[in-house]
Amino acid sequence: MKSKAGTVRFMQGNEAVAEAAIAAGVKIFAGYPITPASEISEIMSIRLPQEDGIYIQMEDELASMGAIIGASMGGKKSMTATSGPGFSLMQENLGFAAMVEIPCLIVDVMRVGPASGMPTHPSQGDVMQSRWGTHGDHPMVVLSPATVTEAYNLTVEAINISEKLRTPVILLSDAIVGHLKEKIEVPEKVKLINRKMTRQPAEKYLPFATGEDCIPEFAERGQDGYRYHMCSNVHNELGFPNDSGHDAAERMLKRIHRKIEIHQDEITFYNTFDVEDAEILIIAYGCVTRSAKDAVKTLRQEGIKAGLLQLQTIWPFPDKIVRRFTANVKTVVVPEMNLGQLISEVRLNSCAEVVGLNRADGLVISPQAIIDKVKEVK
């Protein structure tokens, strides 16, 4: 079925991620199957060869992350998909990608943990891991969809952000969004952003030199004489380990954070519902957003002025947005399918009292549970 916006399809969330990645130009997928993310690998194994791409079944998640980094080093847009246990195994190479500024997409379809947990049940337990899972001071961009349409759109945004800022980006989905089927409009074309290529000849190219935007230019390794070093140690503009002192190390680490910070406004995505006169604000992300939106509708019908702020970008944390929308409310309610992870950041940046509503048993937080919590705090 066609519409003015594109093709109307009935699509699963994991399928939307795969189709969006292909539309955004991903040519390499390396992964290892794991519930509830396996459909992404399965679909990419069929679709990528049809689009002149390559699907690689890896032996484990460590190798999967290494493979997509290598593909991206060669100039190809690349991605992988996993869930909690696999995401844990990817953390070392994720830090490497951040340090050597390699764009790639990592999709984490969250399930109950820790360890094997409950493989077929949803959770939001990887929120803090997505930001702080790898060691050291590293930047990270994390987007979180609540619907199948958002899974499609935010996948495209994640790939574009990764390419523009030369950094790994995480799409933090969950078992509900990943397995949900909804009607969506698949656009005929999507906005594409490609990494900034160098115009310097090979003999003058400095792979980690930057301008005011703090983003280094890229050259395809092995092409036209471009042969350069990439080192996970603190390195100089040539890519070699930096032995010139502590000041140089600090400058480099601050720069890879700065390139995210100066673009934070343009990579911060969110939605609002009935916030104009809200006295109680619900701040939600991922699948819980759906319950929160229904709760707001019911509360409004009962005369309670509730509103919803949905965070689609959760890292870097949208502090300015939270401060703006909590400035005139009395109470903030943060429902999460974990024991309380993003709520600490909300508390740090909220202008009102913040209370949590938590569930970690593999079942979704219902609209009624949110309604009851709002009435309790009111």
C-alpha positions in Angstrom: 0.0 0.0 0.0 1.3 3.4 -1.0 0.8 6.8 0.8 2.2 10.2 0.1 4.9 9.6 2.7 6.0 6.2 1.5 4.9 2.5 1.7 2.5 1.5 4.4 3.6 -1.8 6.0 2.8 -4.1 8.9 6.2 -4.6 10.5 7.9 -5.9 13.6 10.2 -3.6 15.6 13.3 -5.7 14.9 12.4 -5.8 11.2 12.1 -2.0 11.2 15.6 -1.7 12.6 17.0 -4.0 9.8 15.2 -2.2 7.0 16.1 1.2 8.3 19.8 0.3 8.6 19.8 -0.8 5.0 18.0 2.4 3.9 20.6 4.4 5.8 23.4 2.7 3.9 24.7 -0.1 6.2 26.6 -2.6 4.0 28.2 -4.9 6.7 26.4 -6.8 9.5 28.4 -9.1 11.8 26.5 -10.8 14.6 25.7 -13.8 16.7 22.1 -14.8 17.3 20.5 -14.1 20.7 17.0 -13.7 22.0 15.2 -11.3 21.6 17.4 -9.7 18.9 17.8 -12.7 16.6 15.3 -11.5 14.0 17.6 -8.5 13.1 20.4 -11.0 12.2 18.0 -13.3 10.3 16.6 -10.4 8.2 20.0 -8.9 7.5 21.3 -12.3 6.4 18.6 -12.2 3.6 18.3 -8.5 2.8 22.0 -7.4 2.8 23.1 -9.7 -0.1 20.1 -8.3 -2.0 21.5 -4.8 -1.5 25.1 -5.5 -2.4 26.0 -5.9 1.3 27.7 -8.6 3.4 26.3 -10.5 6.3 28.8 -12.4 8.5 27.8 -15.0 11.1 30.4 -14.6 13.8 31.6 -17.1 16.4 30.6 -14.8 19.3 29.8 -11.2 20.3 33.5 -10.3 20.9 34.3 -11.1 17.3 31.1 -9.5 16.1 32.1 -6.1 17.5 35.6 -6.5 16.2 34.3 -7.3 12.7 32.1 -4.2 12.4 34.9 -2.0 13.6 37.2 -3.4 11.0 34.5 -2.9 8.3 34.0 0.7 9.3 37.8 1.2 9.3 37.6 0.2 5.7 35.0 2.9 5.0 31.7 0.8 5.1 28.7 1.6 7.3 28.4 -1.3 9.7 26.3 -2.6 12.6 25.6 -5.5 15.0 22.7 -6.5 17.2 22.5 -8.3 20.5 21.0 -8.5 23.9 22.3 -8.3 27.5 24.8 -11.1 27.7 26.2 -10.4 24.2 26.3 -6.7 25.0 28.5 -7.3 28.0 30.9 -9.2 25.7 31.1 -6.3 23.3 32.1 -3.7 25.9 35.9 -3.8 25.4 35.7 -3.4 21.7 33.1 -0.7 22.2 35.6 1.3 24.1 38.1 0.7 21.4 35.7 2.2 18.8 35.1 5.2 21.0 38.9 5.7 21.4 39.8 5.4 17.8 36.7 7.2 16.7 35.2 4.5 14.5 31.5 5.0 13.5 29.3 1.9 13.9 25.8 1.0 15.2 25.2 -1.4 18.1 21.6 -2.5 18.7 20.8 -3.9 22.2 17.3 -5.4 22.4 17.1 -5.6 26.2 15.9 -8.6 28.2 15.8 -9.5 31.9 19.2 -10.0 33.5 21.8 -10.2 35.0 23.5 -13.2 33.4 21.1 -15.3 31.3 18.1 -13.9 33.2 14.8 -14.4 31.4 15.7 -14.5 27.7 12.2 -14.0 26.3 11.0 -11.3 28.7 11.5 -7.5 28.4 13.5 -5.2 30.7 15.2 -1.8 30.8 18.2 -3.1 32.7 21.0 -2.1 30.4 20.5 1.7 30.6 23.5 2.4 32.8 25.6 -0.2 31.1 25.0 1.4 27.7 26.6 4.6 29.1 29.2 3.2 31.5 29.7 -0.4 30.4 33.2 0.0 29.0 36.1 1.2 31.2 37.6 4.7 31.3 36.2 8.1 30.4 34.5 7.7 27.1 31.6 9.5 25.3 28.5 7.5 24.2 25.3 8.3 22.3 22.3 6.1 23.1 18.8 6.4 21.5 15.7 4.5 22.7 12.5 3.8 20.6 9.0 3.2 22.0 7.2 2.2 18.8 8.0 0.4 15.5 8.0 3.7 13.7 10.5 5.1 16.2 12.6 1.9 15.8 12.9 2.7 12.1 13.4 6.5 12.4 15.9 6.3 15.3 17.9 3.6 13.6 18.4 6.0 10.7 19.3 8.8 13.2 21.7 6.6 15.0 23.6 5.7 11.9 23.7 9.4 10.8 25.0 10.5 14.2 27.6 7.8 14.2 28.9 8.8 10.8 28.8 12.6 11.4 30.5 12.5 14.8 32.7 9.5 14.1 31.6 7.6 17.2 29.8 4.3 18.0 26.1 4.8 18.7 23.8 2.4 20.6 20.1 1.8 19.8 18.6 0.6 23.1 15.5 -1.3 22.2 13.7 -3.9 24.3 11.9 -7.2 23.8 8.5 -5.5 23.6 9.4 -3.0 20.9 11.6 -5.5 19.1 8.8 -8.1 18.8 5.8 -5.7 18.5 4.1 -5.5 15.1 2.5 -2.2 14.0 1.5 -0.4 10.9 4.2 2.1 9.8 4.9 4.2 6.8 8.3 3.3 5.4 9.7 6.4 3.6 10.8 6.3 0.0 14.0 7.9 1.0 15.8 8.8 4.2 18.2 11.5 5.0 21.7 10.2 4.7 24.8 11.6 6.4 28.3 10.2 5.6 31.5 10.7 7.4 33.6 13.7 6.4 36.3 12.6 4.0 39.7 14.2 3.9 40.8 16.3 1.0 44.4 16.1 2.1 46.8 14.0 0.0 48.1 10.8 1.6 51.5 12.3 2.4 50.0 15.2 4.4 47.0 13.4 6.0 46.8 13.4 9.8 44.1 10.9 10.7 43.3 12.5 14.1 43.8 16.2 13.3 40.6 18.2 13.9 39.1 21.7 13.5 36.6 23.5 15.6 34.1 20.7 15.3 36.5 18.3 17.0 35.8 15.6 14.4 38.7 14.1 12.4 38.4 13.6 8.7 38.4 10.1 7.3 40.4 8.4 4.6 39.8 4.9 3.2 42.7 2.8 4.4 44.7 1.4 1.6 43.2 3.6 -1.1 45.3 6.0 -3.0 48.2 5.6 -0.7 46.4 6.2 2.6 48.2 4.0 5.1 48.0 5.2 8.7 48.1 3.9 12.2 45.1 3.5 14.6 46.0 2.9 18.2 43.8 2.3 21.2 46.4 4.0 23.4 46.2 7.8 23.9 47.6 8.9 20.5 48.8 11.9 18.6 47.4 13.3 15.3 49.3 10.6 13.4 47.6 7.9 15.4 50.7 6.7 17.2 50.9 6.3 21.0 51.4 9.7 22.6 54.4 9.9 24.9 54.6 13.7 25.0 53.0 14.1 28.4 49.9 14.1 30.5 48.5 17.4 29.0 48.3 15.8 25.5 46.4 12.8 26.9 43.9 15.1 28.7 43.4 17.2 25.5 42.6 14.1 23.5 40.2 12.7 26.0 38.4 16.0 26.4 38.2 16.4 22.6 36.4 13.1 22.0 33.8 14.2 24.6 33.7 17.7 23.3 32.6 16.6 19.8 29.5 15.1 21.4 28.8 18.0 23.7 28.9 20.7 21.0 26.4 18.7 18.9 24.2 17.7 21.9 21.2 19.8 20.9 20.9 18.3 17.4 21.2 14.7 18.6 18.6 15.1 21.4 15.2 13.7 20.5 12.1 13.7 22.7 8.3 13.8 22.5 5.8 15.6 24.8 2.1 14.9 25.5 -0.1 17.3 27.5 2.7 19.1 29.3 1.5 22.6 28.8 -0.4 22.8 32.1 0.8 19.6 33.8 1.2 19.5 37.5 2.5 16.0 37.5 5.0 15.0 34.8 5.8 11.4 33.8 9.2 10.9 32.3 9.5 7.7 30.4 11.5 6.0 27.6 11.3 2.8 25.6 8.3 0.5 25.8 7.0 2.1 29.1 6.3 5.3 27.1 3.2 3.5 25.7 1.8 2.8 29.1 2.6 6.3 30.3 0.8 7.9 27.4 -2.4 5.8 28.1 -2.1 6.7 31.7 -1.9 10.4 30.9 -5.1 10.2 28.8 -7.0 8.4 31.6 -5.7 10.8 34.3 -6.8 13.8 32.2 -10.3 12.4 31.8 -10.4 12.2 35.6 -9.4 15.8 36.0 -5.7 15.2 37.0 -3.3 17.4 35.2 -0.7 14.9 34.1 1.8 15.1 31.3 4.4 13.0 29.6 8.0 13.7 28.5 9.3 10.8 26.4 13.1 10.7 26.2 14.3 9.2 22.9 17.9 10.3 23.5 18.9 9.0 26.9 22.7 9.5 26.6 24.1 12.1 26.6 21.4 12.8 29.2 19.1 15.6 28.0 19.6 17.7 31.1 18.3 21.0 29.6 15.1 19.4 28.4 14.4 17.8 31.8 15.0 21.1 33.5 12.7 23.0 31.1 9.8 20.6 31.5 10.1 20.1 35.2 10.3 23.8 36.0 6.6 24.3 36.6 5.4 20.9 37.9 4.9 19.7 41.4 6.0 16.1 41.1 7.9 13.9 38.5 7.2 10.2 38.2 9.8 8.0 36.5 8.5 4.5 35.6 11.3 2.1 34.6 11.4 -1.7 34.0 14.4 -2.0 36.3 15.2 -1.1 39.9 16.0 2.5 39.2 18.6 3.5 36.6 17.8 6.7 34.7 15.9 8.2 37.7 19.2 9.3 39.3 19.9 11.5 36.3 16.4 12.9 36.4 16.8 13.8 40.1 20.0 15.6 39.4 18.3 17.8 36.8 14.8 18.1 38.0 13.2 21.2 39.4 10.6 19.2 41.3 10.3 16.2 43.6 11.1 12.9 41.8 9.6 9.5 42.6 10.2 6.2 40.9 7.9 3.3 39.8 9.9 0.2 39.2 9.3 -3.4 38.0 12.0 -5.9 37.2 10.1 -9.2 36.9 9.9 -9.3 33.1 6.4 -7.9 32.9 5.6 -4.5 31.5 4.5 -1.6 33.7 0.8 -1.2 33.0 -1.0 2.1 32.5 -3.0 1.3 35.7 0.2 1.0 37.8 1.3 4.5 36.6 -2.2 5.9 37.3 -2.1 4.5 40.8 1.4 5.9 41.4 0.3 9.4 40.2 -2.7 9.4 42.5 -0.6 8.2 45.4 1.9 11.0 45.0 -0.8 13.6 44.3 
